[in-house]
Structure formats: C-alpha cells, structure tokens
Amino acid sequence: MTSTQDLSRLPEASTQTADRRRWLALAIVMTAAFMDLVDVTIVNIAIPSIERDLSASFGAIQWITAGYALAFAAGLITGGRLGDIYGRRRLFLVGIAGFTLASALCGFAGSPEMLVASRLLQGAMAAMMVPQVLSIIHVTFPAHERGKVFGMFGAIVGLGAVSGPLLGALLTQWNLFGLEWRPIFLINLPVGIAGLILGRKFITESRADKVLRLDLVGVALITLGLLMLLYPLTRGRELGWPLWGHLCMAGSIVVFAAFVAYEKYKTRKDGSPLVELSLFRVKSFAAGIAVQLTFGVVLGIFFLVWTLYMQSGLGWTPLKAGLTGVPFSIAVSVAAGISVQKLVPRFGRKVLQAGALTMAAGLLLYIWEAGRYGTGIEPWQMTAPLVVMGVGMGLIVAPLTDAVLSEVPREHAGSASGLINTTGQMGNALGLGLVSVVFFGVIDGERLVPERVGAVFADAFQNALWWVVAVLLVIFVVMFALPAKARGGAGAEADAGDGAGGAAGAQGAGADGAGGAVEPEAVLAR
C-alpha cells in the first residue's frame, strides 16, 4: 500500500487519486466520530420519554447511561491495542458495524432490560471504533497536514456536542411515525451502513510496528470491580439497600487490589500491563488522574439530574429543555478555545483552578435561582448560571490532558493518554451511579403526590448540586499537585497506537454535552 509520504513520487494522476482517497477516508472516520458523539449526548434529553414509554425504573434509567460509559471505559485501551495488532481499518469496521447493530437493538428495544443490554453492547463497540479514528488520521496524513486535520476534528467534536441534545430534543418532540424516542438510535443505521461500505473501500489498513500484548485478565478484573461497585449503587435504593449490596461494594475494594497486584505481575512477566503503574509515581500524573476521575463524577451527576429536573420535575418538553442547554455548550466551546490559546501558556495551572471555582460559582447561582423561582423558573433565568458553569468547564476540559501529561516520560505518554480517557469515563459511570444517593435519595424521602412533584424534584436537584460543588472544591485542592506550567513534550509525543483513545479524550468531554473545543492533538502524536 502506498503511504501518504510517498505521494510526491507518484505520477500526477495517481497522486490525485490517492489524495482524494485519504480525504474521503477522513470524512468517513470523522462521520463515525460525530455519530458516536451525537449518540451519547442525544440520549440524556430523551431519558424522561424512555422512562415513560418503557415504564423503566430510575435504576434502569441510570444504567441506560452508565452502562454505556462503563462498557466504553472498560474497552478503550483494549480497543486501541486490538487496532495496533489486527489493523486499525479492520477494527474500525468491526466497531462501526457493531455500533450500528447495537443502535438498531436500542431502537427496537421492548423493555428496559433489553435497552440496557443494547447500550452495553453499544459502548463496547464504540470502544473498538473510537480509538482507531485519530490513529487512522495519524497514519494517513503527513505531519505538516495534521494541524489542519486536527482543527477540523475539533470542529466536528464541538458540532457533535452542541447538536446532539438539540437533535435528540427534535426527534423526541416530533414523535416520528409514533416511535417516541426510538429515532434517536435508529438515525444511526443509514450513517453506520454508509460508513461501513465506504470505509472498506477508502480507508487504508495500518498496524503498529511494535505492539504490546493484550491484558484480558486486567480488563476482566477492572470491569468486575466497577460492576461490583456500581450495580449496588444503582439498584440498592430500589431494593431497600440489602446486605448483599454493601458486601458487594466492599468486595470491589478487594477486586481492585487484586487488579493492582496482577498488573505488577504482568509488568514483570512481559512488560505489557493494561495500566502502567509506574506512571503513578509521577505526582502530577497521579493528581491528574484523580482530577479526571472526580471531574467525570461531576459530569455524570449533573447532566442526568439536570435533564430529570427540567422534564420530569418542571414538566418541560424535550425541545424546551434542549434549547435551554445551548448557551452552556457555546460557553464551553468559547472558553475552551481561549484557555488553550491565550490563558494556559501565560497562567498555567491557575487557569484550571479558576475553572473549578468558576464552575462551582455557576452551580451556587443555579441553586439560588432554583430555590427562589421554584417550579416557575424559565429558561432565560437559567442562562446566567449555565454560562458561568460553561465558562468554568471550558477552562478545565481543554488544557487538562496536557497538564497531566507534561511530566510523564515520553515512552509512556501513549499509555498515559489512554488511561486518562478511560478514567474520565469511569468517573462518569460512577457519577451516574451516585445519582441514586444524591438525587433519588431526596425524592424517596418525600411524599410524591402530583401537586408536589415539581417542588420535590427541585429540592432533589439542589441537593445534587451541593454535592457537585463539594466535589469541585476537592478538585480545586487536588489541582495544586499539577505542574504550575505544563512543560510540554509528553502529550505531543504520545503514539497513536499506544494511546488507545486520543479520540476518546474529545469524545469523553463531549459525551456529556460539553467539551466542544477539546484539542485532540493534545493527546496524540503530531
């Protein structure tokens, strides 16, 4: 196969053909990334409709979102390595085919259990597809063109983050063919089929020259530990917090300890663990992972309870709720771009800390407004707190990866990048699980008669936001362990194959309807 670096030696006609093929390949992988982003952000806005149509419990609702995040997180690093070993084009096609099939299963789900299972499959297939996107870009385009290409990718990420909730609101509101919420999943079918057919034709196959072995035991242990922690959290409230749930959560600590022990053994055995534990000896990286995990918790809690508050509590239509979030998404995108280009080079870590405090200030303003206006609150009254929150989030999401990677040895930068993205998704799943405690716990303590629904949901929403504020203050303190100013190097040297999830960094931020301007080149080799 002819690489892009050899184009100058080809006859002009052949050069034009190869050039057209690579731009078509770029359009295909970007469309797949956009489809994944939209599918994640589109679901939150349709949650109340799904709840009503399938008579789903609150626990099932949590798993419809948390299950995707968990499966995606558990498979990210493995998906990247499978692409290195068996071919990125091949894994991309497997991923997009599986993602399309899972979308169809979601769209035709007749019960909450089937929808949860389909979402788990969808997350697993996304973990096969998404890590290949930036890897394919990396091997398809020469270094001098990647800046422009990554800029285009950043724009797609922003578009997906903003358009997902709006598209979900419109499709749900229109109730096409009487299908209620189902078109939010079925819309993936024509896109996925086209991507599969065109991808086979135009994407060039590539593999890593030297790859690590798979650590399937590590994947099994980390997945088991997360399930033992998250399942009782999401189901415990409905079941009356049984003893087995507490024992299961306590047992997850043992499983996580076994995971660490096995990773040490795997490192000694063949040097290819799922997680490079030596990275945690780098103070800034360990702190950054803690920030990424807890920030994921913030996002997981906020976006689910926000949707339930607006639609189930205030009785708003999906379209009204979707439009309410537009100022937030715009604020995130604008602030993220400014933070990376203007602020971080001058002020370093202080920008991220200012972002945490700004986001907390926006939440406090939201708590005050929700209490003052009660169930009579209008979208325009939410604009101020949402814009302040969006600015705060934008100051964090774009520069965080570079700050975390700045002191990581270059040979481990790819593994570190993949671990950062995976940790963010795990935090998101944990936050969704905690919704049972910080949100539904308040609802359970109230007498939920029809005339009190709005007030009870407003109280639960404010309670959840207080928890989010507390987590953000913890994040602010932990950020002191990050470098005062990023030294650069490691993030830019991350190998596309090892990173497992360069695309996932952007996806992870955008998955919650936010990170519009995350720069993918921050987590991928140039």
C-alpha atoms as one frame of an Amber mdcrd trajectory, in Angstrom:
protein
   0.000   0.000   0.000   1.194   3.484  -0.775   1.703   5.764   2.205   0.951
   9.463   2.148   4.653  10.214   2.499   5.301   8.633  -0.918   2.796  10.777
  -2.811   5.483  13.051  -4.242   6.996  10.132  -6.181   3.750   9.077  -7.841
   2.543  10.197 -11.270   0.198  13.197 -11.040  -2.986  11.192 -11.757  -2.091
   8.590  -9.131  -1.248  11.335  -6.642  -4.649  12.955  -7.173  -6.402   9.600
  -6.715  -4.509   8.834  -3.503  -5.149  12.349  -2.248  -8.876  12.001  -2.891
  -8.946   8.629  -1.139  -7.358   9.944   2.047  -9.744  12.901   2.260 -12.647
  10.535   1.752 -11.202   8.324   4.494 -11.023  11.396   6.735 -14.683  12.209
   6.058 -15.675   8.622   6.921 -13.851   8.411  10.262 -14.999  11.913  11.226
 -18.594  10.976  10.440 -18.249   7.907  12.651 -16.811  10.020  15.474 -19.649
  12.512  15.036 -22.191   9.682  15.136 -20.724   8.393  18.387 -20.660  11.856
  19.969 -24.210  12.637  18.961 -25.433   9.254  20.173 -24.027   9.871  23.647
 -25.295  13.435  24.007 -28.637  12.666  22.365 -29.691  10.123  24.988 -29.828
  12.360  28.070 -32.524  14.606  26.642 -34.722  11.590  25.776 -34.420   9.902
  29.193 -37.839  11.017  30.531 -39.542   9.840  27.316 -37.804   6.456  27.595
 -38.828   6.221  31.241 -42.497   6.778  30.404 -42.634   4.590  27.301 -40.875
   1.538  28.768 -42.079   2.059  32.359 -38.416   1.998  33.295 -37.334   2.302
  36.901 -34.932   5.025  37.967 -32.250   2.359  38.345 -32.751   1.231  34.746
 -32.567   4.860  33.612 -29.202   5.212  35.324 -27.913   2.065  33.636 -29.024
   3.231  30.196 -26.439   5.996  30.552 -23.949   4.488  32.998 -23.836   1.137
  31.173 -22.599   2.805  28.013 -19.913   4.744  29.902 -18.777   1.625  31.783
 -18.509  -0.555  28.666 -16.776   2.243  26.776 -14.262   2.817  29.584 -13.519
  -0.884  30.078 -12.807  -1.441  26.390 -10.934   1.707  25.376  -7.339   0.619
  25.925  -8.018  -2.914  24.662  -9.721  -1.483  21.567  -6.681   0.606  20.784
  -4.306  -2.319  21.149  -6.506  -4.591  19.044  -6.263  -1.999  16.291  -2.478
  -1.976  16.595  -2.313  -5.775  16.372  -5.004  -6.692  13.837  -5.255  -3.495
  11.832  -6.908  -0.156  12.573  -9.100  -0.268   9.488 -10.324  -3.736  10.403
 -11.151  -2.772  13.999 -12.791   0.451  12.838 -15.074  -1.532  10.537 -15.834
  -4.086  13.265 -16.605  -1.243  15.644 -18.861   0.708  13.289 -20.720  -2.472
  12.251 -21.264  -3.449  15.891 -22.223   0.099  16.860 -24.814   0.201  14.077
 -26.248  -3.176  15.095 -26.393  -2.099  18.743 -28.140   1.131  17.703 -30.806
  -0.933  15.925 -31.254  -3.100  19.018 -31.605   0.045  21.144 -34.169   1.481
  18.744 -36.289  -1.677  18.757 -35.892  -2.450  22.485 -39.173  -3.550  24.001
 -38.107  -3.494  27.638 -35.710  -1.581  29.908 -33.569  -4.707  30.270 -33.100
  -5.032  26.503 -32.259  -1.349  26.188 -29.652  -1.549  28.953 -28.071  -4.641
  27.352 -28.049  -2.930  23.949 -26.424   0.160  25.434 -23.706  -2.008  26.979
 -23.050  -3.521  23.560 -23.073  -0.068  22.005 -20.457   1.171  24.483 -18.257
  -1.876  23.852 -18.430  -1.349  20.089 -17.656   2.354  20.489 -14.532   1.271
  22.385 -13.492  -0.686  19.294 -14.291   2.158  16.870 -13.319   5.403  18.571
  -9.622   4.683  19.344  -8.988   3.992  15.652 -10.245   7.388  14.460  -7.225
   9.529  15.335  -4.873   6.599  14.754  -6.124   6.374  11.155  -5.728  10.146
  10.758  -2.209   9.903  12.173  -1.035   7.312   9.638  -2.996   8.742   6.697
  -1.759  12.341   6.779   1.838  13.626   6.884   2.944  15.722   9.854   2.649
  19.087   8.100  -1.050  18.492   7.364  -2.146  17.142  10.723  -2.626  20.531
  12.355  -5.295  21.427   9.801  -6.883  17.990  10.041  -6.980  18.042  13.840
  -8.529  21.505  13.697 -11.290  20.075  11.529 -11.722  17.222  14.001 -12.030
  19.684  16.877 -14.794  21.473  14.975 -16.623  18.164  14.493 -16.342  17.456
  18.220 -17.820  20.859  19.011 -20.612  20.407  16.492 -21.462  16.981  17.905
 -21.531  18.274  21.470 -23.874  21.140  20.601 -26.108  19.399  18.064 -26.643
  16.143  19.980 -29.043  17.481  22.617 -30.888  19.600  20.038 -31.242  16.707
  17.622 -32.413  14.456  20.442 -34.963  17.041  21.525 -36.314  17.469  17.992
 -36.556  13.744  17.242 -38.268  13.067  20.554 -40.598  16.047  20.245 -41.623
  15.219  16.676 -42.511  11.614  17.615 -41.801  10.441  14.068 -44.154   7.625
  12.947 -45.288   7.346  16.562 -41.888   5.957  17.542 -41.408   8.319  20.512
 -37.677   8.296  21.464 -36.601   5.450  19.178 -35.416   7.581  16.210 -32.539
   8.900  18.354 -30.974   5.449  17.918 -32.388   4.440  14.531 -30.890   7.547
  12.890 -27.510   5.804  13.241 -28.483   2.984  10.858 -28.084   4.715   7.460
 -24.990   6.569   8.669 -23.378   3.404  10.022 -24.153   1.326   6.929 -22.726
   4.023   4.646 -19.623   4.295   6.834 -19.108   0.519   6.725 -19.391   0.318
   2.927 -17.251   3.377   2.206 -14.725   2.548   4.919 -13.963  -0.817   3.302
 -13.233   0.970   0.056 -11.331   4.091   1.046  -9.570   3.562   4.408  -6.003
   2.244   4.125  -5.045  -0.550   6.521  -2.263   0.077   9.050  -0.756  -1.624
  12.080   1.773  -0.614  14.712   5.342  -1.776  14.065   5.705  -2.921  17.662
   2.707  -3.627  19.858   2.086  -4.764  23.396   0.165  -7.916  24.214  -3.421
  -7.864  25.372  -4.143  -7.906  29.095  -7.548  -9.563  29.116  -7.263 -10.568
  32.788  -6.679  -6.921  33.679  -9.743  -5.886  31.659 -11.855  -8.559  33.395
 -10.715  -7.521  36.882 -11.268  -3.781  36.404 -14.668  -4.406  34.822 -15.700
  -6.761  37.642 -14.585  -4.264  40.274 -16.570  -1.459  38.665 -19.675  -3.637
  38.328 -19.448  -4.670  41.991 -19.313  -1.003  42.934 -21.827   0.487  40.500
 -24.567  -2.157  40.359 -25.430  -1.964  44.085 -25.273   1.854  43.890 -27.866
   1.990  41.116 -30.139  -0.838  42.306 -29.657  -0.563  46.060 -32.203   2.225
  46.559 -34.977   0.306  44.774 -34.201  -2.888  46.703 -34.017  -1.227  50.106
 -30.196  -1.300  50.345 -29.849  -5.034  51.039 -26.854  -6.523  52.855 -25.506
  -8.155  49.693 -25.210  -4.706  48.111 -22.990  -3.402  50.896 -20.907  -6.586
  50.809 -20.571  -6.271  47.039 -19.343  -2.681  47.257 -16.883  -3.633  49.988
 -15.731  -6.598  47.894 -14.961  -4.274  44.978 -12.035  -2.934  47.018 -10.600
  -6.460  47.161 -11.025  -6.843  43.393  -9.302  -3.505  42.732  -6.426  -4.611
  44.989  -6.199  -7.871  43.019  -6.118  -5.819  39.822  -3.139  -3.807  41.079
  -1.319  -6.978  42.135  -1.935  -8.618  38.774  -0.744  -5.533  36.890   2.525
  -5.671  38.838   2.858  -9.356  37.912   2.030  -8.609  34.270   4.705  -5.911
  34.175   7.339  -8.354  35.443   6.154 -11.126  33.125   6.049  -9.456  29.706
   6.017  -5.690  30.227   2.518  -5.219  28.781   0.072  -4.434  31.611  -3.273
  -2.795  30.969  -2.203   0.037  33.287   1.406   1.205  33.575   1.567   1.500
  37.381   4.922   3.291  37.330   3.078   6.322  35.985   1.531   6.890  39.402
   4.965   7.664  40.809   4.748  10.894  38.809   2.960  13.240  41.230   1.356
  15.405  38.560   0.010  12.357  36.707  -1.436  10.765  39.853  -3.089  14.072
  40.749  -4.333  14.492  37.195  -5.935  11.049  37.231  -7.684  11.980  40.474
  -8.915  15.202  38.852 -10.092  13.333  35.764 -11.938  10.739  37.837 -13.672
  13.252  40.096 -14.471  15.599  37.217 -16.124  12.645  35.495 -18.212  12.177
  38.653 -19.263  15.853  38.418 -20.399  15.435  34.818 -22.169  12.136  35.494
 -24.226  13.580  38.335 -25.049  16.968  36.833 -26.260  16.109  33.359 -28.638
  13.330  34.397 -30.237  15.223  37.285 -30.429  18.392  35.173 -32.440  16.561
  32.495 -34.768  14.940  35.038 -35.251  18.268  36.815 -36.281  20.108  33.663
 -38.525  17.456  32.115 -39.844  15.271  34.935 -39.828  17.993  37.584 -40.722
  21.183  35.705 -42.709  19.386  33.003 -40.813  20.945  30.102 -40.869  19.419
  26.632 -37.652  17.832  25.323 -37.252  20.707  22.854 -37.551  23.363  25.544
 -35.030  21.517  27.711 -32.660  21.015  24.762 -32.713  24.685  23.774 -32.054
  25.694  27.374 -28.664  23.990  27.211 -27.424  25.818  24.093 -25.826  28.773
  25.969 -23.955  26.272  28.144 -22.459  24.413  25.156 -21.471  27.658  23.434
 -19.812  28.950  26.617 -17.806  25.720  26.960 -16.576  25.909  23.365 -15.573
  29.576  23.528 -13.857  29.295  26.915 -12.010  26.119  25.905 -10.546  27.797
  22.831  -9.441  30.875  24.777  -7.972  28.835  27.624  -5.708  26.779  25.361
  -4.614  29.585  23.048  -4.327  32.562  25.393  -4.596  31.768  29.094  -2.797
  28.495  29.830   0.512  29.493  28.163   0.609  32.534  30.471  -1.012  31.398
  33.707  -0.661  27.588  33.616  -2.363  25.600  36.387  -4.182  28.668  37.734
  -6.466  28.564  34.706  -7.722  25.073  35.596  -8.192  26.060  39.223 -10.068
  29.186  38.160 -12.253  26.912  36.025 -13.153  24.721  39.020 -14.065  27.764
  41.132 -15.991  29.391  38.275 -17.989  26.232  37.667 -18.732  25.987  41.404
 -19.882  29.626  41.378 -22.246  28.871  38.490 -23.680  25.924  40.408 -24.228
  28.059  43.514 -26.045  30.621  41.385 -28.168  27.805  39.924 -29.002  26.516
  43.417 -30.085  30.006  44.460 -32.254  30.519  41.382 -33.874  27.080  41.655
 -34.790  27.865  45.248 -36.015  31.392  44.559 -38.122  30.765  41.452 -39.241
  27.220  42.280 -41.307  25.478  39.634 -41.959  28.811  37.887 -38.368  29.167
  36.712 -37.941  29.890  32.999 -35.103  29.045  30.550 -33.900  32.651  30.346
 -33.424  32.689  34.110 -31.138  29.653  33.811 -28.923  31.314  31.194 -26.641
  33.152  33.649 -25.689  30.137  35.814 -25.325  27.916  32.754 -22.992  30.386
  31.018 -20.871  30.746  34.165 -20.722  26.964  34.516 -19.879  26.579  30.834
 -17.006  29.044  31.085 -15.657  27.157  34.097 -15.880  23.817  32.349 -14.229
  25.178  29.226 -11.268  26.384  31.283 -10.779  22.809  32.541 -11.575  20.344
  29.759  -9.290  21.657  27.022  -5.946  22.053  28.881  -6.337  19.230  31.427
  -4.772  16.447  29.355  -1.642  18.465  28.537  -1.243  19.426  32.196  -1.496
  15.792  33.298   0.909  14.510  30.633   3.522  17.253  30.954   5.792  15.327
  33.354   5.111  11.815  32.032   8.122  10.093  30.401   7.757  10.128  26.634
   7.898   6.363  26.288   4.753   6.082  28.443   2.847   9.062  27.054   0.568
   6.928  24.880  -0.414   4.624  27.735  -0.944   7.633  29.990  -3.212   9.300
  27.448  -5.368   6.201  27.107  -5.570   5.855  30.891  -6.674   9.477  31.309
  -9.537   8.996  28.867 -10.553   5.690  30.436 -10.523   7.208  33.929 -12.798
  10.038  32.815 -15.358   7.552  31.514 -15.132   5.519  34.724 -15.750   8.675
  36.740 -18.764   9.429  34.578 -20.190   5.965  35.257 -19.548   6.379  38.988
 -21.290   9.774  38.993 -24.319   8.273  37.269 -24.394   5.565  39.927 -24.228
   8.150  42.727 -27.372   9.825  41.384 -29.295   7.208  43.412 -27.882   8.686
  46.596 -27.661  12.431  45.948 -30.849  12.861  43.875 -33.258   9.957  44.160
 -32.487   9.647  47.872 -34.189  13.029  48.419 -37.176  12.061  46.271 -37.654
   8.857  48.268 -37.810  10.874  51.470 -40.743  12.970  50.241 -44.401  12.227
  49.677 -44.583  12.269  45.873 -48.150  13.394  45.163 -48.845  15.008  41.751
 -49.047  18.567  43.055 -45.696  18.142  44.839 -43.660  16.542  42.040 -42.121
  19.797  40.794 -41.140  21.013  44.247 -39.676  17.636  45.243 -37.610  17.391
  42.069 -36.395  20.957  42.600 -35.267  20.069  46.148 -33.506  16.928  44.887
 -31.835  18.940  42.113 -30.490  21.496  44.583 -29.225  18.743  46.888 -27.368
  17.074  43.998 -25.796  20.396  43.013 -24.459  20.912  46.546 -22.666  17.581
  46.201 -21.251  18.645  42.841 -19.984  21.908  44.375 -18.241  19.920  47.121
 -16.544  17.666  44.545 -15.373  20.721  42.559 -13.780  22.196  45.687 -11.916
  18.909  46.178 -10.796  19.114  42.544  -9.531  22.668  43.132  -7.339  21.472
  46.013  -6.022  18.402  44.146  -5.048  20.645  41.206  -2.259  22.119  43.364
  -0.341  18.902  42.611  -0.400  19.661  38.866   2.630  21.462  37.393   2.436
  25.243  37.724   3.002  25.401  33.971   2.978  22.491  31.525   6.494  21.656
  30.364   5.233  20.079  27.117   6.656  17.109  25.295   4.944  14.036  26.575
   1.493  14.859  25.383   2.783  15.690  21.950   4.816  12.511  21.757   2.017
  10.073  22.527   1.943   7.308  19.987  -1.326   6.969  18.150  -1.313   3.235
  18.540  -0.458   3.069  22.210  -2.782   5.848  23.284  -5.881   3.782  22.731
  -8.082   6.758  22.904  -6.844  10.026  21.510 -10.260  10.429  20.058 -11.769
   9.359  23.316 -10.435  12.419  25.079 -12.507  14.608  22.857 -15.355  12.138
  22.959 -15.242  11.924  26.695 -15.645  15.629  27.162 -18.275  15.926  24.516
 -20.164  12.935  25.784 -21.890  14.986  28.390 -22.933  17.757  26.127 -19.944
  19.903  26.775 -16.342  19.789  25.627 -16.683  21.496  22.317 -13.163  22.717
  21.844 -11.034  19.908  23.199  -7.889  19.795  21.099  -7.229  16.209  20.002
  -3.603  16.967  19.151  -3.019  17.398  22.876  -3.349  13.649  23.315  -1.991
  12.322  20.061   1.377  12.300  18.349   1.984  15.016  15.826
